């Protein structure tokens, strides 16, 4: 183990050949890529009915008949309700209409029929023209605050065009209308217009005024939707191709929730849903669902759901192209049962055979048949809810544990207190830090979604992997590290190639309810995967320092790189860039290749070429199946300045995480400890480098991984911290053994 490191030479010619192989492999992927053409133009119409503040539980209400029947006739899904701000109706409705995470604040609720009275001597159309320069016609609905709304979205770091859905439909000759309101007492609630309006803030036809309401002394606020008037207005809009109808009463009830006793609220809620169902039944009968499409959407979770940490809302889609008894999905999520609110506008456009604008981040909704769709969604909701609400406390506990352990280990090394390290059992504890990621990956197999049992399981699995690793380590030095790092990397890769079932459910992975990522390898496991691969290679070369070992470890690094870059697998562009930097630097150092202008030129070529080829491959995959990588590339091609916005957004997220989260504290403690140990005790790192040359190179590779992960990822602080899991703890373990 302490034998002098053999330098395995690979010259510039070999490197050039390797670079060419990478090029031709990527070129093959480029040429093999294809994309589905736009769907054939659909005939019929699309009606979107808004019943806001619903929950999945409402679809199983025994008092209802029409909603469950429509669910059986079509598809149902959980709607991710994210916006560019808080989850309120103004923002969620504007997001649906923009097909991108938008913000509207109160500006989105101020819509009026053009002939309504704005003030004593002013009509709405006159005030609208004063504010915008556009002339509204009789029958139009206008959003008075469109200038403010547009200005707010212009300031975001991602492209948002309020009204783009209505704009595209109108430009193609389709008629658009909106109907209904969610007015509450004296406050307008006409955000329905934000879905149907064009960029000027105009909906071609519609009714959103107070004439749609009726007095009801038993209803909170004294007014509720007049369904007879609503039905008559609907009949006048039957020639419209796309109609958005807001039933309104569920929104009003949710706003009155704190004023009512639970019994009264529940009674009014049941009555409201029954009335809404009657209207839905008539509407469904009025449509030809062989050609038409009916969307039932709840854009905003209820106030009670939001307070309880539930950010999903239900969505139902019935009509041509949606399989009966199915769950909804889309390329945005690649998760059967989950769709984005930004997917709804692209779905409407694709239904009419129109292209999806690049400013829309969503993609058209499709369906997947499952047994018992609502039960399927309930189980999916349970998983997502548990991860969303308990992910932070579990990971924070681990990070606090890691922070304390790293600080204590560094202090013991500085004080040369090997005896106290043994008494405190510091060695197995350091192994447990490395075992935690794989334990988080395996624990979902138990199917536990209650905090106390889950914590018991994750502690038990972490202890099991720690004990197995220590067993191998006692039999042969470094064998325990090889087992743990290869097992971690291997399980991640196997899971990715078999559908990423464990990654989707791991508490250390992404949060579907939060909506930052839904598929592939998240930044947490990306950092773990790259660093575990590098560290496993370093340990293997230290034990079996042969050319074959280096070749095998290089192939493993190439496999990890391709996996991270493939849109259908890892789909992590920041991870791909990190791997393209970390693996070549580390393996060239393993091989003893000096860094000169030739190796830098070849490495730079690979760094630029490989990610570009993967991105182009994804770009050509087609608008119906791209990952976020291909969509961003398409956006940059359309508007190059967007690239700067993407960089700014990633930097802003990185700085936020670095300044305000515990991830940065653990990262700073680890890196600070390394810097301190490079100085004190005097000579300890020099001795370690001479005794473990490959391991020392591996640690350098892990540091390179952490730096690259920090620079190339929007949550780089997280990725950099997880990358050090297979760098700093094993280094401290070995230094404690040697002092």
N, C-alpha and C positions, 0 to 999 in steps of 0.2 A: 504493500500500500504506500510505503514511503519511498518507493523507487523513484529515481530521477525521471522526470517527464521526457518522453520521447517525442521529438518533433516530427510529425507526419506531413511531408511536404506535398503541397499541391500548387503547381506553378500557374502563371497567368494564362497559359494555353488551356489548362484544365478549367480554370475559372471562366474563360471565354466560352468554352464548350458548354459548361453548366448554364451560363447566361443564355446561350442560344437555345438550349433545351427548354428553359423557362419561357423564352419568347415564342417558340413554336407551339408549346403546350397551350400558352395563352391565346395564340393566334388560332389554334384549332377550336378553342372554346368560342372565340369571336366569330369564326366562320360557321360554326355549328348552331349559333344562336338564331332563334327565330321568334316571331311574335304573332300572336293572333290578330287578325284584322278586326276592324271595328264591326260590331254586331250589325246585322241587317236592320234596316229601318223598321221600327215597330209601329204598328197602327194601334189606334185606341187612345186612351187618355190616362193620365196619372192623377189620382186624388190622394192628397196627404191629409189625414185627419190627425189633429193634435189633441191628445188627451193628456195634458201635462201632469206631472207629479205622481204618475202611477208607479207601482212596484211590481215585481214578478209575482208576488203573492196575489195581486188583484186578478191576474189571469186565471187563477184557480178558485176564484170566489164562487161558491155554490149558488149564489143568487143570480149569476150571469149565465147567459146561454149563447148570445151572439158572438162575444169575444172568443170563448173556447172553440166555437164552431169555425170561426175564421182562422184560428190558430191551426186547427186540423186541416183546413183547406189549403193553407199556405205554409210560410216559414216564420219562425219566431227567433228572436235573438236578444242578447244583452247589449245595450247601447252604451259605449263609452262616451261620457258626457263632458269631456274636457273642452276648455275654451282657452283663450289667451288671458283670461282674468278669472274671477270667481265664477262658480256655477250658479248663476241666476238666469231667469228666463230671457232677459235682454241679450245676454252673451250667448246662451245656448241656441236661441233662435237665429241670431246673426251668424253663428258658426255653421248652422245647417245651410243657410242661404249662400254663404261664401265658399263652402266646401273646404274651409281651412279654419284653424283655430282663431277666432275673431274676438273682438271686444266691442261692446256697444254702450255699456252702462245704461243710464236712464234714456239716453238719446234714442235707443232702439224701440222704445214703447210709444213714442209720440208720432202716431200715424193717424191720418184722418181722411175721410172722404172729401174730395176736392171742393164740394159745394157746401160743406159744413161751415158754420159760422165760427170764425176765429176770435173775433172781438165784436163789439157793438156795430162797428161800421166796416168790418173787413171780413171777407170770405177767406177760407183756407187757401184756395188756389192763388189769391192775390198775395198773401203772405209768403207762400211757397215761391212764387216768382220773384218776390223781393229778395228772398234769401239765396236762391239758387240760379236765377236767370232762366229757368225752365218754365214753360207754360203748361199747366195741368188742365186736362179737358174734363168735362162733366163725365162722371162714371169712374174716373181715376181715383186711386187711393195713393196718398203721398206721405212720405216720411219727412216731417218738417226738419228734423235734426240731421239730415243726411250729410251735411257739410262737416258737422262735429264728428259724426260716426266715422266718416271716411278719414278724417284727419287723425283720429285716434289709431286707426289701423295702419295708416302710413308710417306711424312711429314704431311699429313692431319690427323685430329682427327677422321675420319671415314674411313672404309675400301673402297679402290678404286683399281681396277685392270684394268689398261688400256689394251685394246685388248682382254678382256675376252669373248666378243661376238664371235669374229672370232676364238678364241681358242676353245670354246665349240663346235662350228659348225665343225671345222676342226677335233677335236678329235672324233666326232661322224661320220665322214666320209662324211660330206657335203662339197661341193665345194663352195668357196667364191671368189668373184671378186669385183673390184671397177673400176670406169670409170669416167673420166672428171676431170676438174680442175677449180679453180677460180683465176688463176694467174692474177696479176694486175701489168702492166708495168714490172718492174724487180723483183717483189716480188713473190715468190711461194705462191700458194694458194691451196695446195694439201691435205687439212685437211680431205678430203673424205676418205683417207686411214685410218684415226684414228678410223673410224666406223667399217671398215672391217678387220683390221689387227688382228693378233694373239699377244700373249704376247711378242713375240720376235720382233714385229714391222714389220712383213712380211704379205703381202696379197698374196695369192697363185697365182692369176692372175689379170691382170688389165692394164689399159692404163691411164696415168695421164700427159703425156708429152705435149710439145708445138705443136706437130703434130695435136692435137685436135682443134687448133685455126686457124682462118683465118683473113687476113687483111680486115679491113673495115674502110675507112677514116672517115665515119660519126659517128662511134661508139667511145665513150670516151676511150682514150688510144690506139686506132687504131687497136685493136684485139678483136674478139669475138668468141664464140663457132662456130665451123664448124659442123653443124648438119649432113651433109652428111657423114663426116668421123666418127662422133660419132655413127651414125646408123650402119655403116659397122663394127665398133669395137664391138658394142652391139651384132651384129649377130654372131661374133666369140665367144661370151661369153654365148651362149644360153644353153650350157650344165651346167653352174654354177647354184647352188641351191639358193644362196643368192648373189644378185648383188646390189651394191650401186652406183648410177649414180648422179653426181653433174653437173647440167646444166651450172652453173658458171656465166652466164651473169648478172643475177640480183645482184649478189655479186659485180661484177665489176662496175655496174652502181651505186650501193649504195656508193661505195668508191669514185666515181667521183661526187657525189651529190653536193658538195659545189662549184665545178668548173662550174656547168651548171646553166643556167637560168631555172626557173620553167617550162616554155613552152617547152624548149628543153628536159629537163629531162622527162617530161610527155610523149612527143612523143616517145623518145627512150624506155621508160618503156613499153608503149603499144606495140611497135614493138617487143620488147624482149619477152613479154608474149605471143604474137601471135606465134612467132617462137617456143617457149617452148611448146605451146599447140599442134602444129603440130607434134612435136616429141612424146608428150604424147599420142596423138591419135593413132599414129602408134604403139607405145609400147603397149597400151591397147589392140589393135587389135591383136597383136602378142602373147598376153598371153591368157590363158584359165582361166578366172576369176571365173569359177566354182570350180577350184582347186588351182589356183595360188592366190597370194596376192600382191596387188600393194599399196605401201605406198608413199604418196606425202607429204614431210616434209619440213618445213621451220624452221631449228634449231635456227636461230638468228633473232630477230626483227630488223627492219631497224634502221639506225642511227636516222632518224627523229622520229620514234616511241619511241625509247629509250630516246631521249631528251625530248619528251612529256610525259614521265611517263607510257608508254604502254609496258609491258613486255611479252605480249602474242604474239604468232604467230600461224598460222593455220596449221592443219594436217588433211589429208584425207586418209582414208583406204577403199579399195575396194577389195572384194574377199570372199572366203569361210568363213562363220562364222560371217560376218558383215551384219546386216540387212540393206536393202536399205532404204534411207530416214531417217537415224538415226543420233544421235550424239554419240560421243565416250566418254567413261568413263573408270575408272579402280578402283580396290580396294585401290590404293594409294590415290585417291582423294575422292571417293564415291560421286562425283559431276557430274551428267550428263552434258556433254559438255566440261569438263576439264580433261586433262591427263597430266602426267609428261613426260618430255623428257627422264627421266630414265625408263619409262614404255616401250619404243620402243624396246630395246634389249630383255627384257623378252617376249615381244609379238612375236618377231621373233623366239626365242627359243621354246616357247610353240607351235607355229605353226608347228614346226618340231617334236613335241612330246618330247622335251628335258626338263630336270629339270632346274629350274632357280637357279643359284649359290647364296649362301647366301650373297656374296659381292654386289650383285645387289639390290639396295634399291627399285627399281620399281617393278611393277607387270603387268601381261598381260592386254592389252586393250580389252574391250568388247564394245558393242553398245546398245543403248536404243532408241527405236522409239519415235519420237516427230513429231508434226505438224510443218512444215516449219523449218527445221533444221538451216538454216543460220540465219533466223530471231530470232530463239531461242538463237543462239549464240550471236547475236548482243545485245539482251537484257541482257544476262548474262555478256557480256563484259562491258556493260554500268555500271552494278552494281559493278563489280570487279574493274573497272577503277576508279570509284568514291571513293570507300573505300580505294584503294591503294594510291590515290593522296591526299585525304582530311582527312584521318584518323589521321595522325600525327598532323596537325594544330588544328583540332577540340579537340582532346584529350589534346594537350599541353595547349590550352586555358583553358580547364576545370581544369587541374592540377595547372596552375598558379593561377586561381581563388581559388582553394582549399588551396594552399599554403598560400596565403594572408589571407584567412579567418581563417585558423587554427592558424596562428601566432597572429592575432588580438584577437581571442577568448582567447588564452592562456594569452596574456598580460592583457586583461580585468579581467580575473580570478585572476591573480597575484595582480592586482591593486584594486580588489574588485569593479570594475566599472559596476555594474549591470544596472545603469541608462543609461550609454552610449550604452550598449549592446541593450537596448530597443529602444533608439533613432535611432540607426543604423539598426534596424530590423535584428539583428544577429540571432535570433531564427529561423525564416523561412529560412534564408540563410543556416544555418547548416542543416536544413532538405533538402534543395535543393541538397546538396552534396550527400546525400543518395538516392535522387530520380533520379539522373543522370543516373545510370546504367540501371534502368528499362525503363527510357525514351529512351535510346539508343536501347533498345530491341524492343520497340513498334513503334518507328518512321519509320522503313522500311515498315510498313503497308501502309504508304502514297505513296510509290513508287516514291519519289522525289530524283533526282540525279543531282541537281543543288545546289551549295553551299549556296547561300543566302536564298532561300526558305527552304532548309534543316535546316539551323541554326535557322530560325524562328520557324520551327516545333518542333525542339528538345527543344528549350527554352520554348515553349508553353506547351509541354507535361511535361517537368520537373516542371513547375509552377503548372500545374494541379495536379500532384501527390503530390506536396508539400502542396497545399491548402487542398486537401482531407485529407492528414495526419494530418495537423494542426487542421482541423475540429474535427477529432476523438480525437486528443490529448486534445483539450479544453473540450470535453465532458467527458473524463475520462483519467487521467494521464496514460501514457505509451500505451494507445490504438492506438495512431497515429503511434508509433514505431512498434507495432504489425502488423498494417495494411501494412505499407510500407515494412517491412522486409519479411512478409509472401507473400505479392503480388510479390515482387521481386523473392524470391526463388520459389514460385509456378509457375510463368510465365516461368522461366528458365526450370523447370522440365517438364511442359506441352509442351513446345516447343521441348525439347529433345525427348519426347515420341511421338511426332507427326511429326517428320522428321527434326527438327532443322532448319526450314525455316527462322525464325527470327535471330537465332544465326549466320547463314551463311551470313546474310545481315547487321548485326549490325556493326556500325562503331567502337564499343568497342570490337568487337570480332576479328577473325582472317582475314588475308589478303590473298585471293586466288591467286592474281597476284604475291605477294611476295613469297608465297609458303611455309611458315613455318608450316601451318596447314590448313586442308580443311574440317574437320568434327569433330563431338563431341563437347565437351565443352573446349574452349580455356582457357588459364591461367587467363585472365582477369576476365571472368565470373566464373571460378572455385573459385577464391578468394572471389568474391562477394557471390556466392552460399553458401559456407561453413560458412562464417561469418554472413550472413543474417539468416541462419538457427539457428546458436548458439544464436544470439541476439534475434531473435523471441522467442526462448525457454526461455531465461532469462526473457524477458518481460512477457511472458505468466505465468511463475512460480511466478513472482512478483505479478501478479494480481490474479491468481487462483492457489495458492500453494497447490495442491492436488497430490496424487500419480498418478491418471489417467493422469494429465497434464504431469508429468514426463515421464510416459510410452509413451504417444503420441509423445512427443518431441524426445524421444529416437528412436521411430520407424521412425520419419521423418529423423533423423540423419542417420539411417541405410539405408533408401531409397536413400538419397543423396550419401552415400558411394557406394552403389551398382551401382547407375547410373553413377558415375564417373568411376567405375572400369569396367563396361561392355563394351567389344570391339564394340558392335553394337550401343552403346548409347553415353556415355561420352567419353570413350577411352582416359582418361587422367590419366596415371599411377602416375605422380607426384601428381596430385590431389587426387588420391586414397590413396597414402601414407600420404598426408596431413590430409585427413579425418580420417584415421585410428589412427592418433595421436591425432588430435584436439577433435573429438567427444567423445572418451572414457574418456580422461582427464577431459573434461568439464562436462560430464554427471555424472561421478563418484563424482565430486565435488558438483554438484547439489544435488546428492543423499546423500551426507554427508559420503561417503565411504572413510575411511582413506587410505593413500598410504603406503602400507607395501610391504614386499617381495612377498606376495601372489598376491596382485593386480598387482604389477609390472610384475610378472611372467606370469599371465594370459593375461595382456595387451600386453606384449612382444610377446606372442604366437600368439595372434590375429594379431598384427602388421606384423609378419613374414608370418603367414599362409594365411591370406586373400589375400594380393597382389600376393603371389606366385600362389595361386589357380586361380585367375583371369588371370594371365599371362600364366599359363599352359593351361587354357581353350582357350585362344586366340591362343596360340602356336599350339594346336591340331585342331584349326578351319580349318586349311589347308592353304597351300601357296597361294591359289587363293583368300582368303578372310580375311587374317589377317590384324589387325591394326598394327601400328608401334610398339606397345608393343610386340606382338607375334613375329614379325620379329626380333626385337632386342634380344629377348630371344633365338630364334633359332640361331642367330649369336653368342651369348655368349656361347651356348652349343657347337658350332663348334669350336670357338676360344675364350677360357675364357679371354685372355688378352684384348679382345675387350671391356669388361666391364670397364676396367680402362680408355680406350679411351672415352667411353660414359660419364663417370664421369668427365673427364678432359674437354670434350666439354661443358658439362652443367656448370661447374665452370667458364670456360672462358667466356661463354655467360653471366652468372650472373655478373661477375666482369665488363664486358664491359658495361652492362646496369647500374650497380651501379655507375661506374665512370663517364659516359658520358651523362646520360639521366636525365630528370627532375623527372622521377619516383622516383629516389633515394632521391631527395631533399624533395619531399612530404613525403616520408616514414621517412626520418630522422627528419623532422619537427614534424611529428605526434608522433613518438616514443620519441623524445627529449622532446616534450611538456609533455608527460605522466611522464617521469622521473622527470622533473622539478616540476610538480604538486604533485608528491609523496613527495616532500620536502617542497614546498611553495605553498600556505599559510599553515602554520603549522596546522596540524590536519584535513585539509579539506578532504583528502582521507579517513582518519579514520572514520570521521563522515559519509561520503558517504557510506562506507562499512557497517556500522551499520544500516543505514537507507535503503539501497538497497542491501541486501546480495546476492540475486540471480543475480542482474545486475552486481555487482562487480565480481562475479564468471564468468558471461558471458563475461565481458571485458577481464578477464584473458584468457578465452577460445579463444577470438579473437586474443590476442597477441600470444598465442600458435599457432594459425592458421597461423599468419603472419610469425612466425619464421620457422615453418615446411614448409610452402610454399616456403620460401626463400631457404631452404636447399635442397628440393626435386625436384625443377623444374629448367629447363634450363633458363627460364625467371622468376626466382624466385623473382626478385626485383619488377616486374610488379604484380605478383600474391600476394606478400606480401602487396603491396600498396593498391590494390583493396580490400584485406581482411580487412584492417583497416577502410574502408568506413562505415561499420556497427559496429565500435568500438569507434573510436576517436571522430567523430562529435557528436554522441548522448551523450557521456560522457561529452564533453564540454558543450553541451546544458543543461544537468542536473546540472552540477556544477555551471553554470551561474544562473540557477533558484534558487539554494540553497544559494548562497552567499548573 
